[in-house]
Amino acid sequence: MLTEESFFQAVYTVTRAIPYGRVTTYGAIARCMGSPGASRMVGWALNNCHTLDDFIPAHRVVNRHGLLTGKHHFRHSGLMQELLESEDIKVINDCVVDFEERFWDPCSNLI
């Protein structure tokens, strides 16, 4: 069984693998890690990643509908959208446009 620390580290490993210009979901990361019911814990891990020394591209993780639900955990609420738009990901009303096309499935790409 994973400890909270090792679970968080596994979340960071998967999140670092998300390609530039792509997004994934909390649930997709949880499923990839073999814990399909742990979407919220993935969110907790990503909310904590700002305390780390290395960069974790948490801005690339959205909810299952493409919504920027984690935006309030960035330095300012517009930063998540700014980071996504800097990768040519269009966001309207806090939702990734063309979410299905931008979606990256860690289960298909890491396993």
N, C-alpha and C positions, 0 to 999 in steps of 0.2 A: 504494500500500500504506500502511496506517495504521501510524504509529509507536506505541510503547507508550503514550506520553503522549496522543496523539490518540484511541487506542482507549479508554483510560480515560475521557477527556472525553466520548466518545460514549456509553459506559456510563452515566455520570452524567446525561447529557441524557435518555436513555430512562428511567432510574430516577426522575428528578424528575417525569416525566410519569405515573407510576403513580397512579391516583386514590386518594384517601382511601378506606379500607375495602375495598381490592382488593389482590390479590397477583399476582405473576408469577414466572417461573422464570429461572434463569441461562440455560438453553437458549433460552427464548423471546427473551430480550434478545439473545443471540448470533445467533440466526436473523434477528431484525429488523435487525441490523447487517450482515447478509450474511456472517457468519462462523459457520455452524452448528456447527462443531467447537470453538468457543472458549468453551464454558461455564465451564471452569475459569479462564480468563483474566478472564471477567466476575466471577467470585468474587474473584480477586486484586484487581481494580479496586475492588470494594466493600469488601474488607478494608482497603484503603488510604484509603477516603474519610473516615475519622475525622480525617485530617490536614488536611482542607480547612476553609476558613473558613465556607463555606455548608453548609446542611443537605442531605444526600442521604438519602432515605427507604429506606435499605438494608434495614430491617426488613421491607419489603414484598416482598423477593425470597427465595424458598424453592426447594427442589429440586423435581424433576418429580413427586414424590409428595406435595408439600405439607409436607415436613419442614423444620424450622428448623435446617438444617445449618450455618448461619452464626452461630448464637447465641453461640459461644465468642469471637467477634471483637468483641463489644460490651463495654462497661465491666464488666458482670457477666452471667453466663449467662442470667439471667431477664429481662434488659432487652428483648430482642427480642420475647418473648411479651408482656410488659407493654405495649410500644408497639402491637403488633397488637391486643391486647384493648382498648386505649384507643380503637381505631377500630371496636369492636364485631365484631372477628374472633375467633371462638372457637378456642382451641387446647387440644387434649388430647393428652397424651403427646408433646409437641413436634411435633404435626402439626395443620395447619389443618383444622378441621372445615368441611365443605361446600366443599372446595378447588375443585371444578369450577365451583361457582356464584360463588366469589370470584375466580376466575382472570381476569386481564386480559391479553389478547394484544396486545403492542405492534405486531406486524405488521398486525393488523387495524385498529388505532386510530391509528397514527402515519403510515402510508404512504398 
